[in-house]
Amino acid sequence: MTIALQTHALSIGYPVARRAPITLLADLDVTLQSGELVCLIGPNGAGKSTLLRTLAGLQPSLAGLQPSLAGQVLVGGQDIAQIDPRERAQRIGIVLTERLSPGLLTGYGLVALGRHPYTDWMGRLSPRDEAVVQWAVEAVAATEYAARPLEECSDGQRQKLLIARALAQEPAVLLLDEPTAYLDLTRRVEMMRLLRDLARTTGRAILLSTHDLELALRMADRIWLLAEGALHTGAPEDLALGGVFEAAFQAAGVTLNAATGSFVLQNEAREPIRVFGEGSARAWTERALERAGFSISSNGAALRVDVAQTPAGSRWQLWHNGDAHEYPTIHALVSALREKSH
Amino acid sequence: MLNDSHLGSAEAIVTARTTPLIPAAPAQAPGALPLRTHLRIPIWPFALLAAILIGLFLLTLALGSVQIPLDQILKVLAGGEADREAWTNIVLKFRLPKALTAMLAGGALGVAGLMMQTFFRNPLASPDVLGVHAGASLGVALVVLTTGSIGGEMLAGIGLAGDVSLAAAASLGAALTIALVLLVARRAQNSATLLLLGLMIGQFTAAFVSLLLYFSVPERIQAYVNWGFGSFSGVSWAQMPILVLAVVAGLLLAGVLGKSLNAMLLGETYARSLGLNVQRTRIGIIVATALLTGAVTAFCGPIVFIGIAVPHACRGLLRTSDHRALIVAAILAGAAAALAAGLIAELPGARIVLPLNAVTALFGAPVVLWIILRWHGAGKVFTS
């Protein structure tokens, strides 16, 4: 494994007119390895986008704003602030959150712009440039709609074409700011899988920011967790075992369920309830009850639900102080429980 | 140079990379239609524009208060003498400089408008969006309305834009505005600041000019208003080299910027991520636009409409956002539009001459609307 990108005592922030710049993060020492997928997570405003832009050299680090501060981003061992912009564009590709208003540009035209740092002054594409563009389009599986104007492409298709454009730069490091933001769940999973495969097969380092915690925990080789002015890094499992997520998301009322690896909402004053039953019917019932504010208990509780499987479908029996009521759906059960607690 | 040759050319430089990250793939998957064919731009729109341009050029030489037969015009253009000496004189002394001026001005304004629309990512941007017209008009207003050096009676009838002091005043006003814009551009973080600056310069000069008008006498006001109508007839052979030099320099600079303008379509942040030196590109675009618009405004007055309409017409015709093709199309279409406007303003056969700026919009707006609606869904033509 080789180091694709590295920071030394990097401070990030942004300038404020006539005052000292605002520091978001200080003294960052992190590395990105070739071939790994890293997810950057953290609350809004923590500085995810600023970090990505600083790593891409699009925004000066605080060292650039305030020379007294040290700090640098190294790509292939060279300080990003010192390399020629063209050379930099051949090493780092970025996909931003800002939406395009592409006019008459086609998907293929957009991807071809990724060859900008390689072409001559007229921007002519050599046969090799064209081969790379074709490869990039195929790598994100966008061949089908690459010939269409961007305006006729869906959000997910545009996002893929933007990633293909960054790939066409043949960068060693690919940075993506919330690539799954506009996508539905299946597209999000598809996109993450695509990026993970790209990291594996092309040996690029891919760093992406996302708000999709569960997906990030499942897909990422490593997590960069930005919270309260600090950056925690590590394999998702290491961070979970170390209690880093718990500490970071406590204030938000979310806890990580250590058994399932999924996040659950914290509700206060939970009433225990016991559920009997089998298989997925029981799992979904427990999930609905948790959402309704109950905690699933494995021993004696005043409330008890029996999930019965009948040939006609599932039935739910609620036991309370010796009375039993039967409900045809989970919704009816939860509604009845809600009324009871009022 | 406009067809696919520059897009698919084998002689283009292959930049060697230290570590090729992808295997040397074949140029295309066997059997699959190569996608690059979609980047090709057909040649016929350029041929069409060139044919229209040549036709209008010959018409401009032929029509006017005196009609001259086509074969006589060709004879004069070939360096010979027409059957009547007056015809040779009319063509060489009046109509040829007028046609040349119109073509230079139209091409310059078309390209300047194209650059401004991409630069500001705004379909409403025009060549004078940086305040060049405003600066020039202030210069002219100061000369015409305040100094007594030009007699009112002398100004009333003759070709005003041809007056050297007017051209000089307009140049100076435009140049000062450009210097101010460049000064701000070096510090500005985004193009919206420049848009605002251009707007402010326009408002400021309009207010100042209206003050000058308020305290001026009718003849001088008339002279100022006449300058504002615009004219292609005021450039003599002696002044022509200056106009040619400025316009050609501006167009060459625009041509060099073609690749950068394509990258700017994605916005400044993406352009920077592609390795574009945005600051240098920004200065380049401003200098090119200033050269083109400044020279035209100084010699022809503030010509409106061509600069805003021609780029839209070209995008509608070519259905591409590739500036390398659009720049060439804008030169041809802009020159043709200016010649057409000049022809209509002269009202061949009639004694009166219409104000040029009224003609450009009056006849141009429906044509551009037709192109946009006919060739593409309205709105898709816009770069922004």
Interface residues (C-beta under 8 A of the other chain):
Chain A: R53 A56 L58 D84 P85 R86 E87 R88 A89 Q90 I92 G93 I94 L96 E98 L100 S101 P102 G103 L104 L105 T106 Y108 G109 L110 A112 L113 G114 H116 P117 Y118 T119 D120 W121 M122 G123 R124 L125 S126 P127 R128 D129 E130 A131 V132 V133 Q134 W135 V137 E138 T143 A146 A147 P149 E151 Q169 E170 A172 T202 G203 R204
Chain B: H6 L7 G8 S9 A10 A12 I13 V14 T15 R17 P20 L21 I22 A24 A25 P26 A27 Q28 A29 A32 P34 L35 R36 H38 L39 R121 V256 G258 K259 N262 A263 L265 L266 G267 T269 Y270 R272 S273 L274 G275 L276 N277 R315 R319 T320 S321 D322 R324 H376 K380 V381 F382 T383 S384
